[in-house]
Amino acid sequence: MSTHTISVRVNGAEERLEVPSNMTLLHMLRERLALTGTKNGCEAGECGACTVLLDGEPVNSCMVLAVEADRRDVVTVEGLAVGGRLSPLQEAFAEHNAVQCGFCTPGMLMSATALLRRNPQPDEPEIRAALVGNLCRCTGYARIVQAIQAVADKGGG
């Protein structure tokens, strides 16, 4: 199997890695960089548990090859906290009890982060539309939407 050397900025840090041609961004993050906040759910692009930001846009990292991230910017859930402080969105998820089992939470946070960067004050239908690719089996979405709306009501995250 052929390998490729890639350079990628992950959560603000420059990384140079040798990756196999068939390695996904998901597996690169988890196995090579020990960023396990990005969850391995369906590996078919259906559940959103593996959502990360690639050049600011949410993507299912299970559907992106690591080599496609060469010379690009990746942000994972670990990159949301700055200086050991949770982001306002992470704080809102905690305050609104928007987490049950927590498996979907990283993907939800990443999709919501992208939404709030695009539109700091989305309404509820816009929030729900932004989360359409993220599945949750526990919460019923109400508290997740409420947490995102609380951040939006404060002017974005």
DSSP file (Angstrom, degrees, kcal/mol; ACC not computed):
  #  RESIDUE AA STRUCTURE BP1 BP2  ACC     N-H-->O    O-->H-N    N-H-->O    O-->H-N    TCO  KAPPA ALPHA  PHI   PSI    X-CA   Y-CA   Z-CA
    1    1 A M              0   0    0      0, 0.0     2,-0.1     0, 0.0     0, 0.0   0.000 360.0 360.0 360.0 135.0    0.0    0.0    0.0
    2    2 A S        -     0   0    0     18,-0.0    19,-2.2     1,-0.0     2,-0.3  -0.443 360.0-153.3 -78.8 154.0    1.4    3.4   -0.9
    3    3 A T  E     -A   20   0A   0     17,-0.2     2,-0.4    -2,-0.1    15,-0.0  -0.847   2.3-153.3-123.4 162.2    1.8    6.1    1.7
    4    4 A H  E     -A   19   0A   0     15,-2.8    15,-3.1    -2,-0.3     2,-0.6  -0.987  14.7-132.2-135.5 143.4    1.8    9.9    1.5
    5    5 A T  E     -A   18   0A   0     -2,-0.4     2,-0.3    13,-0.2    13,-0.2  -0.865  34.1-177.1 -94.2 125.1    3.4   12.6    3.6
    6    6 A I  E     -A   17   0A   0     11,-3.1    11,-2.5    -2,-0.6     2,-0.5  -0.886  22.5-148.9-122.8 154.1    0.9   15.3    4.4
    7    7 A S  E     +A   16   0A   0     -2,-0.3    64,-4.4     9,-0.2    65,-0.5  -0.992  28.4 165.8-119.0 126.1    1.1   18.6    6.3
    8    8 A V  E     -A   15   0A   0      7,-2.7     7,-2.8    -2,-0.5     2,-0.7  -0.997  35.5-131.4-142.9 143.1   -2.1   19.6    8.1
    9    9 A R  E     -Ab  14  73A   0     63,-2.5    65,-3.4    -2,-0.4     2,-0.5  -0.868  28.2-173.9 -95.1 118.6   -3.0   22.1   10.7
   10   10 A V  E >  S-Ab  13  74A   0      3,-3.0     3,-2.1    -2,-0.7    65,-0.2  -0.961  70.1 -21.2-118.8 118.0   -5.0   20.5   13.4
   11   11 A N  T 3  S-     0   0    0     63,-2.9    -1,-0.2    -2,-0.5    64,-0.1   0.852 129.7 -50.2  51.6  38.3   -6.4   22.6   16.2
   12   12 A G  T 3  S+     0   0    0     62,-0.4     2,-0.4     1,-0.2    -1,-0.3   0.319 116.5 111.4  88.7  -8.2   -3.9   25.3   15.3
   13   13 A A  E <   -A   10   0A   0     -3,-2.1    -3,-3.0     2,-0.0     2,-0.4  -0.852  67.6-125.6-104.1 133.2   -0.8   23.0   15.4
   14   14 A E  E     -A    9   0A   0     -2,-0.4     2,-0.4    -5,-0.2    -5,-0.2  -0.600  30.9-171.6 -74.7 130.5    1.1   22.1   12.3
   15   15 A E  E     -A    8   0A   0     -7,-2.8    -7,-2.7    -2,-0.4     2,-0.5  -0.972  15.0-163.8-125.1 139.0    1.4   18.3   11.8
   16   16 A R  E     +A    7   0A   0     -2,-0.4     2,-0.3    -9,-0.2    -9,-0.2  -0.988  25.1 170.5-122.0 119.9    3.4   16.4    9.3
   17   17 A L  E     -A    6   0A   0    -11,-2.5   -11,-3.1    -2,-0.5     2,-0.6  -0.939  36.4-135.6-134.4 149.5    2.3   12.8    9.0
   18   18 A E  E     +A    5   0A   0     -2,-0.3   -13,-0.2   -13,-0.2    -2,-0.0  -0.935  37.9 176.5-100.6 120.2    2.9    9.7    6.8
   19   19 A V  E     -A    4   0A   0    -15,-3.1   -15,-2.8    -2,-0.6     2,-0.0  -0.946  32.1-110.3-129.0 146.2   -0.4    8.2    6.0
   20   20 A P  E >   -A    3   0A   0      0, 0.0     3,-1.5     0, 0.0   -17,-0.2  -0.364  35.6-112.5 -66.5 154.4   -1.6    5.2    3.9
   21   21 A S  T 3  S+     0   0    0    -19,-2.2    46,-0.2     1,-0.3   -18,-0.1   0.814 115.6  46.2 -57.4 -32.7   -3.6    6.1    0.8
   22   22 A N  T 3  S+     0   0    0    -20,-0.2     2,-0.3    43,-0.1    -1,-0.3   0.352  82.1 118.6 -97.7   7.1   -6.8    4.6    2.2
   23   23 A M    <   -     0   0    0     -3,-1.5    43,-3.1     1,-0.1    44,-0.4  -0.565  57.7-136.2 -76.2 132.6   -6.7    6.1    5.8
   24   24 A T  B  >  -E   65   0B   0     -2,-0.3     4,-2.3    41,-0.3    41,-0.3  -0.442  20.0-114.8 -81.9 160.7   -9.6    8.3    6.6
   25   25 A L  H  > S+     0   0    0     39,-3.4     4,-2.7    36,-0.6     5,-0.2   0.891 117.3  58.7 -58.5 -40.5   -9.3   11.6    8.4
   26   26 A L  H  > S+     0   0    0     35,-2.0     4,-2.4    38,-0.4     5,-0.2   0.943 108.9  42.1 -53.7 -51.8  -11.2   10.0   11.2
   27   27 A H  H  >>S+     0   0    0     34,-0.2     4,-2.9     1,-0.2     5,-0.7   0.845 112.0  54.9 -70.4 -32.7   -8.6    7.3   11.7
   28   28 A M  I  X>S+     0   0    0     -4,-2.3     4,-1.4     3,-0.2     5,-1.4   0.943 111.3  45.2 -62.2 -46.1   -5.7    9.7   11.3
   29   29 A L  I  <5S+     0   0    0     -4,-2.7     6,-2.8     3,-0.2     4,-0.4   0.934 121.9  36.3 -63.0 -46.9   -7.1   12.0   14.0
   30   30 A R  I  <5S+     0   0    0     -4,-2.4     4,-0.4     4,-0.2    -2,-0.2   0.924 128.6  29.7 -74.6 -45.6   -7.8    9.1   16.4
   31   31 A E  I  <5S+     0   0    0     -4,-2.9    -3,-0.2    -5,-0.2    -2,-0.2   0.859 129.2  31.8 -88.9 -37.8   -4.9    6.8   15.8
   32   32 A R  I  <<S+     0   0    0     -4,-1.4    -3,-0.2    -5,-0.7    -2,-0.1   0.806 132.8  27.5 -92.1 -31.6   -2.1    9.0   14.7
   33   33 A L  S   <S-     0   0    0     -5,-1.4    -3,-0.2    -4,-0.4    -2,-0.1   0.421  94.7-128.4-112.7   0.2   -2.9   12.2   16.7
   34   34 A A        +     0   0    0     -4,-0.4     2,-1.1    -6,-0.3    -4,-0.2   0.805  56.8 146.6  56.0  33.3   -4.7   10.6   19.7
   35   35 A L    >   +     0   0    0     -6,-2.8     3,-0.8    -7,-0.2    -1,-0.2  -0.727  13.5 165.2 -97.0  82.6   -7.6   13.0   19.3
   36   36 A T  T 3   +     0   0    0     -2,-1.1    -1,-0.1     1,-0.2     4,-0.1   0.381  50.9  90.2 -87.9   4.0  -10.3   10.6   20.4
   37   37 A G  T 3  S+     0   0    0      2,-0.1     2,-0.6    -3,-0.1    -1,-0.2   0.838  71.2  82.1 -65.5 -31.1  -13.0   13.2   20.9
   38   38 A T  S <  S-     0   0    0     -3,-0.8     2,-0.2    68,-0.1    12,-0.2  -0.667  85.9-139.9 -74.6 117.6  -14.0   12.6   17.2
   39   39 A K        -     0   0    0     10,-1.6     2,-0.9    -2,-0.6    -2,-0.1  -0.548   8.3-135.7 -91.6 146.1  -16.1    9.5   17.5
   40   40 A N        +     0   0    0     -2,-0.2    -1,-0.0     1,-0.1    -2,-0.0  -0.858  44.5 148.0 -96.1 104.4  -16.2    6.5   15.2
   41   41 A G        -     0   0    0     -2,-0.9    -1,-0.1    63,-0.0    63,-0.0   0.759  69.0 -13.3-101.8 -90.7  -19.9    5.8   14.7
   42   42 A C        -     0   0    0      1,-0.0    -2,-0.1     0, 0.0     0, 0.0   0.698  65.9-144.7 -94.0 -21.9  -21.2    4.4   11.4
   43   43 A E  S    S+     0   0    0      1,-0.1    -3,-0.0     0, 0.0    17,-0.0   0.763  83.7  87.0  55.5  28.2  -18.2    4.9    9.1
   44   44 A A  S    S-     0   0    0     19,-0.0    -1,-0.1     0, 0.0    16,-0.0   0.240 105.5-106.7-135.0   9.8  -20.7    5.6    6.3
   45   45 A G  S    S+     0   0    0      1,-0.0    15,-0.1    14,-0.0    18,-0.0   0.724  92.0 106.5  72.8  21.2  -21.3    9.3    6.7
   46   46 A E  S    S+     0   0    0      1,-0.0    -1,-0.0    89,-0.0    14,-0.0   0.740  72.0  42.1-103.7 -27.3  -24.8    8.8    8.2
   47   47 A C  S    S-     0   0    0     87,-0.1    88,-3.0    88,-0.0    -1,-0.0   0.743  81.3-139.5-102.4 -24.0  -24.5    9.6   11.9
   48   48 A G    >   +     0   0    0     86,-0.2     3,-1.6     1,-0.1    63,-0.1   0.466  63.3 125.1  81.0   0.8  -22.4   12.7   12.2
   49   49 A A  T 3  S+     0   0    0      1,-0.3   -10,-1.6    58,-0.1    58,-0.2   0.769  75.0  50.7 -63.8 -23.8  -20.5   11.5   15.3
   50   50 A C  T 3  S+     0   0    0    -12,-0.2    11,-1.3    56,-0.1    -1,-0.3   0.196  79.6 144.6 -98.9  15.1  -17.2   12.0   13.5
   51   51 A T  E <   +C   60   0A   0     -3,-1.6     2,-0.3     9,-0.2     9,-0.2  -0.324  16.6 162.5 -62.7 130.8  -18.0   15.6   12.4
   52   52 A V  E     -C   59   0A   0      7,-2.0     7,-2.6     5,-0.1     2,-0.6  -0.864  41.9-102.6-133.6 169.9  -15.0   18.0   12.3
   53   53 A L  E     -CD  58  75A   0     22,-2.6    22,-2.3    -2,-0.3     2,-0.6  -0.884  29.6-169.6 -98.8 126.4  -14.4   21.3   10.6
   54   54 A L  E >  S-CD  57  74A   0      3,-3.0     3,-1.6    -2,-0.6    20,-0.2  -0.961  82.3 -19.3-115.5 111.6  -12.3   21.2    7.5
   55   55 A D  T 3  S-     0   0    0     18,-3.5    -1,-0.2    -2,-0.6    19,-0.1   0.875 131.4 -52.2  52.1  38.9  -11.4   24.7    6.4
   56   56 A G  T 3  S+     0   0    0     17,-0.4    -1,-0.3     1,-0.2    61,-0.1   0.337 117.8 107.8  87.1  -6.7  -14.2   25.9    8.6
   57   57 A E  E <  S-C   54   0A   0     -3,-1.6    -3,-3.0     1,-0.0     2,-0.2  -0.855  73.5-112.8-107.7 139.3  -16.9   23.6    7.1
   58   58 A P  E     +C   53   0A   0      0, 0.0     2,-0.3     0, 0.0    -5,-0.2  -0.501  42.8 170.9 -70.6 133.2  -18.4   20.6    8.9
   59   59 A V  E     -C   52   0A   0     -7,-2.6    -7,-2.0    -2,-0.2     2,-0.9  -0.972  42.3-111.7-137.4 152.8  -17.5   17.3    7.3
   60   60 A N  E >   -C   51   0A   0     -2,-0.3     3,-2.2    -9,-0.2     4,-0.2  -0.784  28.2-155.4 -81.2 109.7  -17.9   13.6    8.2
   61   61 A S  G >  S+     0   0    0    -11,-1.3   -35,-2.0    -2,-0.9     3,-0.7   0.669  89.0  66.9 -67.5 -14.9  -14.3   12.7    8.8
   62   62 A C  G 3  S+     0   0    0      1,-0.2    -1,-0.3   -37,-0.2   -11,-0.0   0.656 102.8  47.8 -74.6 -14.3  -15.1    9.0    8.1
   63   63 A M  G <  S+     0   0    0     -3,-2.2     2,-0.5     2,-0.1    -1,-0.2   0.343  99.0  79.0-107.3   3.9  -15.8   10.1    4.5
   64   64 A V  S <  S-     0   0    0     -3,-0.7   -39,-3.4    -4,-0.2   -38,-0.4  -0.950  76.7-130.7-115.7 129.8  -12.7   12.2    3.9
   65   65 A L  B >   -E   24   0B   0     -2,-0.5     3,-1.3   -41,-0.3     4,-0.5  -0.527  20.1-123.4 -74.5 145.7   -9.3   10.6    3.2
   66   66 A A  G >  S+     0   0    0    -43,-3.1     3,-1.8     1,-0.3     4,-0.2   0.876 111.9  60.7 -56.1 -38.8   -6.5   11.9    5.3
   67   67 A V  G >  S+     0   0    0    -44,-0.4     3,-1.2     1,-0.3    -1,-0.3   0.765  94.2  64.1 -63.1 -23.5   -4.6   12.8    2.1
   68   68 A E  G <  S+     0   0    0     -3,-1.3    -1,-0.3     1,-0.2    -2,-0.2   0.677  94.7  61.0 -71.8 -16.6   -7.4   15.2    1.3
   69   69 A A  G X  S+     0   0    0     -3,-1.8     3,-1.9    -4,-0.5   -60,-0.2   0.452  74.0 131.8 -88.0  -1.4   -6.6   17.2    4.4
   70   70 A D  T <  S+     0   0    0     -3,-1.2   -62,-0.2     1,-0.3     3,-0.1  -0.306  82.5   1.0 -56.4 128.1   -3.1   18.0    3.1
   71   71 A R  T 3  S+     0   0    0    -64,-4.4    -1,-0.3     1,-0.2     2,-0.2   0.780 113.0 113.4  62.7  30.6   -2.4   21.7    3.5
   72   72 A R    <   -     0   0    0     -3,-1.9   -63,-2.5   -65,-0.5     2,-0.5  -0.744  68.6-109.2-125.1 174.5   -5.7   22.3    5.1
   73   73 A D  E     -b    9   0A   0     -2,-0.2   -18,-3.5   -65,-0.2     2,-0.4  -0.917  29.5-172.6-111.2 125.7   -7.1   23.3    8.5
   74   74 A V  E     -bD  10  54A   0    -65,-3.4   -63,-2.9    -2,-0.5     2,-0.5  -0.958   4.5-170.0-118.9 134.3   -8.9   20.8   10.7
   75   75 A V  E     - D   0  53A   0    -22,-2.3   -22,-2.6    -2,-0.4     2,-0.2  -0.993   7.8-174.2-123.1 127.7  -10.6   21.6   14.0
   76   76 A T    >   -     0   0    0     -2,-0.5     3,-1.7   -24,-0.2     4,-0.3  -0.570  46.5 -91.5-107.2 175.5  -11.8   18.9   16.2
   77   77 A V  G >> S+     0   0    0      1,-0.3     3,-1.4   -26,-0.2     4,-0.6   0.824 126.0  62.6 -58.2 -31.1  -13.9   19.1   19.4
   78   78 A E  G 34 S+     0   0    0      1,-0.3     3,-0.3     2,-0.2    -1,-0.3   0.766  97.4  59.2 -65.0 -23.2  -10.6   19.3   21.3
   79   79 A G  G <4 S+     0   0    0     -3,-1.7    -1,-0.3     1,-0.2    -2,-0.2   0.493  87.2  75.2 -84.5  -3.7   -9.9   22.5   19.5
   80   80 A L  T <4 S+     0   0    0     -3,-1.4     2,-0.2    -4,-0.3    -1,-0.2   0.884  80.9  75.4 -76.3 -38.0  -13.0   24.3   20.8
   81   81 A A  S  < S-     0   0    0     -4,-0.6     2,-0.5    -3,-0.3     5,-0.2  -0.551  70.6-158.0 -74.9 137.7  -11.7   24.9   24.3
   82   82 A V  B >   -F   85   0C   0      3,-2.0     3,-1.7    -2,-0.2    -3,-0.0  -0.974  68.8  -9.1-122.0 126.8   -9.1   27.7   24.5
   83   83 A G  T 3  S-     0   0    0     -2,-0.5    -1,-0.2     1,-0.3     3,-0.1   0.834 129.3 -55.2  60.3  33.1   -6.6   27.9   27.3
   84   84 A G  T 3  S+     0   0    0      1,-0.3     2,-0.5    -3,-0.1    -1,-0.3   0.486 113.5 118.4  79.9   1.2   -8.3   25.2   29.2
   85   85 A R  B <   -F   82   0C   0     -3,-1.7    -3,-2.0    -5,-0.1    -1,-0.3  -0.868  66.6-119.9-103.6 132.9  -11.6   27.0   29.1
   86   86 A L        -     0   0    0     -2,-0.5    -5,-0.1    -5,-0.2    -1,-0.0  -0.308  33.6-106.4 -61.8 150.4  -14.6   25.5   27.4
   87   87 A S     >  -     0   0    0      1,-0.1     4,-2.6     4,-0.0     5,-0.2  -0.357  33.4-104.7 -69.6 160.6  -16.1   27.4   24.6
   88   88 A P  H  > S+     0   0    0      0, 0.0     4,-2.3     0, 0.0     5,-0.1   0.862 124.1  53.1 -55.3 -35.2  -19.4   29.2   25.2
   89   89 A L  H  > S+     0   0    0     68,-0.3     4,-2.2     2,-0.2     5,-0.2   0.925 108.5  48.0 -67.8 -44.3  -21.2   26.5   23.2
   90   90 A Q  H  > S+     0   0    0      1,-0.2     4,-1.9     2,-0.2    -1,-0.2   0.917 112.4  50.1 -61.3 -42.3  -19.6   23.7   25.3
   91   91 A E  H  X S+     0   0    0     -4,-2.6     4,-2.9     1,-0.2    -2,-0.2   0.907 109.1  51.7 -61.5 -41.7  -20.6   25.5   28.5
   92   92 A A  H  X S+     0   0    0     -4,-2.3     4,-2.3     1,-0.2    -1,-0.2   0.883 106.0  54.4 -64.7 -38.6  -24.2   25.9   27.2
   93   93 A F  H  <>S+     0   0    0     -4,-2.2     5,-2.8     2,-0.2     6,-0.3   0.921 112.7  43.9 -60.1 -42.3  -24.4   22.2   26.4
   94   94 A A  H ><5S+     0   0    0     -4,-1.9     3,-1.3     3,-0.2    -2,-0.2   0.937 113.8  49.3 -67.3 -46.7  -23.4   21.5   30.1
   95   95 A E  H 3<5S+     0   0    0     -4,-2.9    -2,-0.2     1,-0.3    -1,-0.2   0.837 115.7  43.1 -62.5 -34.6  -25.7   24.1   31.5
   96   96 A H  T 3<5S-     0   0    0     -4,-2.3    -1,-0.3    -5,-0.2    -2,-0.2   0.304 108.2-121.2 -95.4   8.5  -28.7   22.9   29.5
   97   97 A N  T < 5 +     0   0    0     -3,-1.3    -3,-0.2    -4,-0.2    46,-0.1   0.920  55.2 158.6  50.5  47.3  -28.0   19.2   30.1
   98   98 A A      < +     0   0    0     -5,-2.8     2,-0.4    45,-0.2    -1,-0.2   0.179  48.6  77.7 -86.9  17.8  -27.7   18.7   26.4
   99   99 A V        +     0   0    0     -6,-0.3     0, 0.0    -5,-0.1     0, 0.0  -0.989  41.3 156.0-129.2 133.4  -25.7   15.6   26.9
  100  100 A Q  S    S-     0   0    0     -2,-0.4    -1,-0.1     0, 0.0    -2,-0.0   0.483  88.5  -2.6-116.4 -88.0  -26.9   12.1   27.8
  101  101 A C  S    S-     0   0    0      1,-0.1    -2,-0.1     4,-0.0     0, 0.0   0.815  89.1-142.1 -75.1 -26.9  -24.6    9.3   26.8
  102  102 A G        +     0   0    0     -4,-0.1     3,-0.3     3,-0.0    -1,-0.1   0.356  65.5 118.3  88.8  -5.1  -22.4   12.0   25.1
  103  103 A F  S    S+     0   0    0      1,-0.2     4,-0.3     2,-0.2   -64,-0.2   0.889  82.4  38.6 -64.9 -38.5  -21.4    9.9   22.0
  104  104 A C  S  > S+     0   0    0      1,-0.2     4,-2.4     2,-0.1     3,-0.3   0.636  93.5  92.3 -83.4 -14.1  -23.0   12.4   19.5
  105  105 A T  H  > S+     0   0    0     -3,-0.3     4,-3.0     1,-0.2     5,-0.2   0.858  80.3  52.1 -56.2 -46.8  -21.9   15.5   21.4
  106  106 A P  H  > S+     0   0    0      0, 0.0     4,-2.1     0, 0.0    -1,-0.2   0.933 113.8  44.6 -57.7 -44.0  -18.6   16.1   19.7
  107  107 A G  H  > S+     0   0    0     -4,-0.3     4,-2.5    -3,-0.3     5,-0.2   0.905 113.2  50.6 -65.4 -41.2  -20.3   16.0   16.3
  108  108 A M  H  X S+     0   0    0     -4,-2.4     4,-2.7     1,-0.2     5,-0.2   0.928 110.4  50.4 -60.5 -45.1  -23.2   18.2   17.4
  109  109 A L  H  X S+     0   0    0     -4,-3.0     4,-2.4    -5,-0.2    -1,-0.2   0.888 111.1  48.5 -61.0 -39.7  -20.8   20.7   18.9
  110  110 A M  H  X S+     0   0    0     -4,-2.1     4,-2.2    -5,-0.2    -1,-0.2   0.916 112.9  46.2 -70.4 -42.1  -18.8   20.9   15.6
  111  111 A S  H  X S+     0   0    0     -4,-2.5     4,-2.1     1,-0.2    -2,-0.2   0.914 115.1  47.9 -64.4 -41.2  -21.9   21.3   13.4
  112  112 A A  H  X S+     0   0    0     -4,-2.7     4,-2.8    -5,-0.2    -2,-0.2   0.875 108.9  54.1 -67.4 -37.3  -23.3   23.9   15.8
  113  113 A T  H  X S+     0   0    0     -4,-2.4     4,-1.8    -5,-0.2    -1,-0.2   0.933 108.9  48.4 -61.1 -45.7  -19.9   25.8   15.8
  114  114 A A  H  X S+     0   0    0     -4,-2.2     4,-1.9     1,-0.2    -2,-0.2   0.914 112.0  50.0 -61.2 -42.6  -19.9   26.0   12.1
  115  115 A L  H  X S+     0   0    0     -4,-2.1     4,-3.3     1,-0.2    -2,-0.2   0.948 110.6  48.3 -59.6 -50.0  -23.5   27.3   12.1
  116  116 A L  H  < S+     0   0    0     -4,-2.8    -1,-0.2     1,-0.2    -2,-0.2   0.772 110.0  52.6 -67.4 -25.6  -22.7   30.0   14.7
  117  117 A R  H  < S+     0   0    0     -4,-1.8    -1,-0.2    -5,-0.2    -2,-0.2   0.870 115.7  40.8 -73.2 -36.9  -19.7   31.1   12.7
  118  118 A R  H  < S+     0   0    0     -4,-1.9    -2,-0.2     1,-0.3    -3,-0.2   0.893 137.9  11.0 -72.9 -42.2  -21.8   31.4    9.6
  119  119 A N     <  -     0   0    0     -4,-3.3    -1,-0.3    -5,-0.2    -2,-0.1  -0.858  63.9-166.1-143.5  98.7  -24.8   32.9   11.4
  120  120 A P  S    S+     0   0    0      0, 0.0    35,-0.2     0, 0.0    -4,-0.1   0.670  89.1  39.2 -64.4 -16.2  -24.3   34.1   15.0
  121  121 A Q  S    S+     0   0    0     34,-0.1     2,-0.1    33,-0.1    28,-0.1  -0.451  76.9 167.1-133.2  63.6  -28.0   34.4   15.6
  122  122 A P        -     0   0    0      0, 0.0     2,-0.1     0, 0.0    34,-0.1  -0.380  30.7-126.6 -73.2 154.8  -29.9   31.5   13.9
  123  123 A D     >  -     0   0    0     -2,-0.1     4,-2.2     1,-0.1     3,-0.3  -0.434  36.7 -90.3 -90.4 175.8  -33.5   30.8   14.6
  124  124 A E  H  > S+     0   0    0      1,-0.2     4,-2.8     2,-0.2     5,-0.2   0.891 125.3  52.1 -58.5 -44.4  -34.7   27.4   15.7
  125  125 A P  H  > S+     0   0    0      0, 0.0     4,-2.2     0, 0.0    -1,-0.2   0.897 110.6  49.6 -60.1 -37.0  -35.4   26.1   12.2
  126  126 A E  H  > S+     0   0    0     -3,-0.3     4,-2.0     2,-0.2    -2,-0.2   0.893 110.9  49.7 -66.8 -38.6  -31.9   27.1   11.1
  127  127 A I  H  X S+     0   0    0     -4,-2.2     4,-1.2     2,-0.2    -1,-0.2   0.949 111.9  47.4 -63.1 -48.8  -30.4   25.3   14.1
  128  128 A R  H  < S+     0   0    0     -4,-2.8     3,-0.3     1,-0.2     4,-0.2   0.888 111.0  51.7 -61.9 -38.5  -32.4   22.1   13.4
  129  129 A A  H >< S+     0   0    0     -4,-2.2     3,-1.1    -5,-0.2    -1,-0.2   0.879 106.8  53.8 -65.2 -37.4  -31.4   22.3    9.7
  130  130 A A  H 3< S+     0   0    0     -4,-2.0     3,-0.3     1,-0.2    -1,-0.2   0.762 110.5  47.5 -67.9 -24.2  -27.7   22.6   10.7
  131  131 A L  T >< S+     0   0    0     -4,-1.2     3,-2.4    -3,-0.3    -1,-0.2   0.356  77.2 107.5 -96.9   4.9  -28.0   19.4   12.9
  132  132 A V  T <  S+     0   0    0     -3,-1.1    -1,-0.2     1,-0.3    -2,-0.1   0.781  79.9  50.0 -58.5 -28.6  -29.8   17.3   10.3
  133  133 A G  T 3  S+     0   0    0     -3,-0.3     2,-0.6    -4,-0.2    -1,-0.3   0.374  96.3  83.2 -90.4   5.4  -26.7   15.2    9.7
  134  134 A N    <   -     0   0    0     -3,-2.4     2,-0.3   -86,-0.1   -86,-0.2  -0.937  66.0-156.9-115.3 116.4  -26.1   14.5   13.4
  135  135 A L        -     0   0    0    -88,-3.0     2,-0.4    -2,-0.6   -27,-0.1  -0.720   9.8-175.4 -95.5 140.9  -28.0   11.7   15.0
  136  136 A C        -     0   0    0     -2,-0.3     4,-0.2     1,-0.1    -2,-0.0  -0.999  11.8-175.0-132.4 129.8  -28.8   11.4   18.7
  137  137 A R  S    S+     0   0    0     -2,-0.4    -1,-0.1     2,-0.1    -2,-0.0   0.502  79.6  42.9 -98.7  -5.3  -30.5    8.4   20.2
  138  138 A C  S    S+     0   0    0      1,-0.0   -39,-0.1     3,-0.0    -1,-0.0   0.858 107.3  41.1-109.3 -46.8  -30.8    9.8   23.8
  139  139 A T  S    S-     0   0    0    -41,-0.1     3,-0.4     1,-0.1     4,-0.4   0.703  81.6-130.0 -91.0 -19.9  -31.8   13.4   24.1
  140  140 A G        -     0   0    0      1,-0.2     2,-0.4    -4,-0.2    -1,-0.1   0.595  49.9 -98.0  76.6   7.8  -34.6   14.0   21.6
  141  141 A Y  S  > S+     0   0    0      1,-0.1     4,-2.8   -43,-0.1     5,-0.3   0.112  99.4 109.6  73.4 -20.9  -32.7   17.1   20.5
  142  142 A A  H  > S+     0   0    0     -3,-0.4     4,-2.4    -2,-0.4     5,-0.1   0.921  82.7  41.1 -57.1 -49.0  -34.7   19.6   22.5
  143  143 A R  H  > S+     0   0    0     -4,-0.4     4,-2.3     2,-0.2    -1,-0.2   0.834 113.3  54.7 -70.7 -30.7  -32.0   20.4   25.0
  144  144 A I  H  > S+     0   0    0      2,-0.2     4,-2.1     1,-0.2    -2,-0.2   0.946 111.1  44.7 -64.4 -47.4  -29.3   20.5   22.3
  145  145 A V  H  X S+     0   0    0     -4,-2.8     4,-2.7     1,-0.2    -2,-0.2   0.907 112.4  52.7 -62.5 -42.4  -31.3   23.0   20.3
  146  146 A Q  H  X S+     0   0    0     -4,-2.4     4,-2.3    -5,-0.3    -1,-0.2   0.898 108.6  50.2 -61.0 -41.0  -32.0   25.0   23.5
  147  147 A A  H  X S+     0   0    0     -4,-2.3     4,-1.6     2,-0.2    -1,-0.2   0.924 112.9  45.5 -64.0 -44.4  -28.2   25.1   24.3
  148  148 A I  H  X S+     0   0    0     -4,-2.1     4,-2.4     1,-0.2    -2,-0.2   0.906 112.5  51.5 -65.6 -41.0  -27.4   26.4   20.8
  149  149 A Q  H  X S+     0   0    0     -4,-2.7     4,-2.8     1,-0.2    -1,-0.2   0.879 105.3  56.4 -64.3 -37.3  -30.2   28.9   20.9
  150  150 A A  H  X S+     0   0    0     -4,-2.3     4,-0.8     2,-0.2    -1,-0.2   0.900 109.7  45.1 -61.4 -40.8  -28.9   30.2   24.3
  151  151 A V  H ><>S+     0   0    0     -4,-1.6     5,-2.2     1,-0.2     3,-0.7   0.909 112.8  51.0 -68.6 -41.0  -25.5   30.9   22.7
  152  152 A A  H ><5S+     0   0    0     -4,-2.4     3,-1.9     1,-0.2    -2,-0.2   0.890 104.6  57.1 -62.2 -39.4  -27.2   32.5   19.7
  153  153 A D  H 3<5S+     0   0    0     -4,-2.8    -1,-0.2     1,-0.3    -2,-0.2   0.752 105.3  52.3 -64.1 -23.1  -29.2   34.7   22.0
  154  154 A K  T <<5S-     0   0    0     -4,-0.8    -1,-0.3    -3,-0.7    -2,-0.2   0.340 134.3 -88.4 -92.8   5.1  -26.0   36.0   23.5
  155  155 A G  T < 5S-     0   0    0     -3,-1.9    -3,-0.2   -35,-0.2    -2,-0.2   0.642  77.3 -59.2 100.6  15.8  -24.6   36.8   20.0
  156  156 A G      <       0   0    0     -5,-2.2   -39,-0.1     1,-0.1   -35,-0.1  -0.247 360.0 360.0 100.8 171.2  -23.0   33.6   18.9
  157  157 A G              0   0    0    -44,-0.1   -68,-0.3    -2,-0.1    -1,-0.1   0.409 360.0 360.0-113.1 360.0  -20.2   31.4   20.1
